[in-house]
Amino acid sequence: MISFLRGNVKKFLFDPKRIILLVNDVGYEIYIPEYLSDILIENGIEENSYVGLEIYYHVTERQPKPLLVGFLNSQDKDFFEQLIQVEGIGPVKAANSLVFPINNIAHAIESEDFTLLEQMPGIGSRAAQKIVATLKGKVLDKTLNYELNNNKTKISDSVFEDSKSALVGLGYRSNEAINEINTAVANINNLDKLTVEILLREVFRKNRKQ
């Protein structure tokens, strides 16, 4: 079974979104959820870019053609595996429905935010109710970064974007830079006087302790 692949993007495919990932001269067709597609675009991933993905591998007697779905990390993959346990939601529907970040969806499940869940493609009112009934209380660990990921609204766009650009310039991927900024912001009391220098200093201070 395939659980992780690293290689060069040979081609982007659409409707549904997929990539052909070339690994040791073998091309793997991998479904890419919408939220992950957005992350790849943010990070400037294009044809010939080198990427590594956690892989969900699915094959059954009824569906003998292997289905591969890619994820940025094992936590997102774990959530996907929980989601497909919900009655009526198979791997393809689940992959196509993930248009929001996983922690936002998990937060919606735990808070019974049916409005957000019903905005997911293929997820109507009945499916949203089944998702909450099946998963509420089981995805709390996926909501830990929800508040942090909404810290962008607490600081100016210029400070956020300039700090993000600085970290990307130092080798961070875009999503890693955002996580570092959100974590740092949560540890800073006076956000009214926050500058790029103060924010980056907090990022580096935290990392020195690790």
C-alpha positions in Angstrom: 0.0 0.0 0.0 1.2 3.5 -0.8 1.2 5.9 2.2 3.6 8.7 1.1 5.0 9.9 -2.2 7.7 12.5 -3.1 8.5 13.6 -6.6 8.0 16.2 -9.3 4.7 17.5 -10.5 4.4 16.4 -14.1 0.9 17.8 -14.8 -2.1 19.4 -13.2 -5.5 18.0 -14.1 -9.0 19.5 -13.4 -12.6 18.5 -12.9 -11.8 16.9 -10.5 -8.5 18.4 -9.4 -5.6 16.0 -9.6 -1.9 16.0 -10.2 0.4 13.6 -12.0 3.3 13.1 -9.6 6.5 11.6 -11.2 8.3 9.4 -8.7 11.3 7.4 -10.0 9.9 7.6 -13.6 6.5 6.4 -12.5 3.6 8.8 -12.8 0.9 8.6 -10.0 -2.5 10.3 -10.5 -3.4 11.8 -7.2 -6.7 13.6 -6.2 -6.0 17.0 -4.6 -8.7 18.5 -2.3 -9.5 22.1 -3.1 -7.9 23.5 0.1 -4.7 21.7 -0.7 -4.8 23.0 -4.3 -5.0 26.5 -2.8 -1.9 25.8 -0.6 0.1 24.5 -3.6 -0.8 27.7 -5.5 0.2 29.9 -2.6 3.5 28.2 -2.4 4.2 28.6 -6.1 4.0 24.9 -6.9 3.8 24.4 -10.6 4.8 21.8 -13.2 8.3 20.3 -12.4 8.0 21.5 -8.7 9.2 18.9 -6.1 6.6 18.0 -3.5 5.9 15.3 -0.9 2.4 14.2 0.0 0.8 11.9 2.5 -1.3 9.5 0.5 -4.7 7.8 1.2 -4.8 4.7 -0.9 -8.2 3.1 -1.7 -9.1 0.1 -3.7 -12.0 -2.4 -3.4 -13.5 -5.3 -5.4 -16.2 -2.9 -6.6 -13.6 -0.2 -7.4 -10.5 -2.1 -8.6 -8.8 1.0 -10.0 -6.7 2.4 -7.2 -7.7 5.8 -5.9 -4.9 8.0 -4.4 -5.8 11.2 -2.5 -3.0 13.6 -1.4 -2.6 15.5 1.8 -0.1 18.0 3.2 0.3 16.1 6.5 -0.8 13.0 8.4 -3.3 15.0 10.5 -5.3 16.0 7.5 -5.1 12.5 6.1 -6.4 11.2 9.5 -9.4 13.6 9.3 -10.2 12.4 5.8 -10.2 8.8 7.0 -12.6 9.7 9.7 -14.8 11.6 7.3 -15.2 8.7 4.9 -16.6 6.6 7.8 -19.7 8.7 7.7 -22.6 6.9 6.0 -22.9 7.9 2.3 -19.6 9.7 2.0 -17.0 7.8 0.0 -13.5 8.8 -0.8 -14.3 10.7 -4.0 -17.1 12.7 -2.5 -15.0 13.4 0.6 -12.0 14.6 -1.5 -14.2 16.9 -3.6 -15.9 18.3 -0.5 -12.8 19.6 1.2 -12.8 23.2 0.0 -12.1 24.6 3.5 -9.0 24.1 5.7 -9.4 20.9 7.8 -9.4 22.7 11.1 -12.2 24.9 10.0 -14.3 21.9 9.0 -13.5 20.2 12.3 -14.5 23.3 14.2 -17.8 23.4 12.3 -18.4 19.8 13.3 -17.7 20.4 17.0 -19.7 23.6 17.1 -22.6 22.1 14.9 -22.1 24.8 12.3 -24.3 23.3 9.6 -24.1 26.4 7.5 -20.4 25.9 6.8 -20.8 22.2 6.3 -23.6 22.6 3.8 -21.3 24.9 1.7 -19.0 21.9 1.0 -19.7 20.5 -2.5 -21.8 17.4 -2.3 -22.7 17.9 1.3 -26.4 18.8 1.8 -28.4 19.2 5.0 -28.9 15.5 5.6 -25.2 14.7 5.0 -24.1 17.6 7.3 -26.3 16.2 10.1 -24.8 12.7 9.6 -21.3 14.2 9.7 -22.0 15.9 13.0 -23.7 12.9 14.5 -20.8 10.6 13.6 -17.8 12.8 14.2 -18.7 15.3 16.9 -16.3 14.7 19.9 -13.9 12.8 17.7 -12.2 15.6 15.9 -11.4 18.0 18.7 -7.6 17.5 18.1 -8.1 18.9 14.6 -9.6 22.2 16.0 -6.6 23.2 18.0 -5.3 25.6 15.4 -8.7 27.1 14.5 -8.4 30.2 16.7 -4.7 30.7 15.8 -5.6 30.6 12.1 -8.1 33.4 12.6 -5.5 35.7 14.2 -5.0 37.4 10.9 -8.0 39.6 11.6 -6.4 40.9 14.8 -3.3 42.4 13.1 -2.9 44.7 10.1 -2.7 43.1 6.7 0.6 44.8 6.0 2.3 43.4 9.1 0.9 39.9 8.4 1.9 39.9 4.7 5.3 41.5 5.3 6.1 39.0 8.1 4.9 36.1 5.9 7.1 37.3 3.0 10.1 37.6 5.3 9.7 34.0 6.5 9.1 32.6 3.0 12.3 34.4 2.0 14.1 32.5 4.8 12.9 29.2 3.5 9.5 28.6 5.1 6.7 27.3 3.0 3.7 29.7 2.9 1.5 27.6 5.2 4.4 27.1 7.6 5.0 30.8 7.8 1.3 31.4 8.5 1.3 28.9 11.3 4.5 30.5 12.8 2.9 33.9 12.7 -0.4 32.8 14.2 1.5 31.0 17.1 3.6 34.1 17.7 0.6 36.5 17.7 -1.1 34.3 20.3 1.9 35.0 22.6 1.9 38.8 22.1 -0.2 40.9 24.4 -0.2 44.4 22.8 -1.2 43.9 19.2 -1.9 47.5 18.7 1.8 48.4 18.5 2.8 45.2 16.7 5.5 45.6 14.0 7.1 43.2 11.6 10.3 43.3 13.7 8.5 42.4 16.9 6.5 39.6 15.3 9.6 38.0 13.7 11.5 38.4 17.0 8.8 36.4 18.7 8.9 33.7 16.0 12.6 33.3 16.3 12.4 33.4 20.2 9.9 30.6 20.2 11.9 28.5 17.8 15.1 28.9 19.8 13.3 27.3 22.8 12.4 24.2 20.8 
